[in-house]
Amino acid sequence: MRADIKTSVKKRLGRIEGQVRGLSKMVDEDRYCIDVVTQISAVRAALRRVEEEVLKDHVSHCVEHAIASGDKAEQRQKIAELMAVVGRAER
């Protein structure tokens, strides 16, 4: 992972960690269910943005390297990995 992407992802994950701690506190405080669900949605959306950033970096670095290498086996492997992770993300 490129250093700038790693820094960005770590910052985002830190914020998400804080959001999850906030969710736990909301549950402890018996906050209104819809407020808790709204915050859960916000955490999921934030995680999706992190996932997109990591995948974008993967494609622009790892997959691009496999394509440039000309190694057909490596290209197939990277594409298969990408398709598998995209398939899992849609579930």
N, C-alpha and C positions, 0 to 999 in steps of 0.2 A: 504494500500500500504506500502510495506517495506520502511524503511527510506532511504536506499541506492538507491532504484529505484526512490523514490520521488525526491531525490536530482538530480539524472540524468535527470529525466523527466523535472524538473523545469529549469535546465540548457539548455536543448534542446529547450524548449518552449521560453525561453528568447532569444535564437539565432533566432528562427523562428519569434518572434515578431520583432526583428531587421530587418530580411529579408523583412517582410511585410511593415515595415516603409520605407525601401529602395525601395520597389515596388511603394509605393505611391509617393515617391520623383521622381522616374523614370517617372511616368505618368505626374507629375507636370512639369517635364523638357522636356516633349515631346520626350522621348527617342524612339529609333527605336523599332517598335512593336515586332519584333522577339526577341530582347533582353529582353523585358518585359515578353513575353511568356516563354522564357527560364528560367527566374527567378521564374515565377509562377510554372513551373514544378519542380524547385528545392525546393520550399516551400512545394508543395504537397508531394514530396519524403521525405522531413524531417518530415512532419506530419505523413506519413505512418510509419516511423521508430519509432516515439513516440508511435503511436498506437500499433505497434508490441510489444514494450517494456512493455506497460501497460497490454496488453492482456497476454503476457507471465507471468507477475507477477500475474495476476488474476488466471491463470490456476495453477500456482505453489503454490498459497496460498489459494484462495477461493474455487476453484474447488477441489483441493487436500484435503482440509479440509472436504468438503462435502462427498467426497468418503470415507475418513477415518472414518467419523462419523457413517457410516452405515445407515444413514437416507435416505431412498429411495426417499421421497418427496423432500428433499433438493437437492439430487443428480440430480433428474429430473429438478428441477428449475434451477440449475446452468448450466446444459447442454443446456436447452432451451434458457437461457439468452445468452450463448456463441454462439449458432447456430444463434440466431436472430441478434446479433451484427456482426457476420461474414457475414451473408446474406446481411445486410445493407452495409457493407464495400465493397462488390463486385459490388454494383450498381454504 
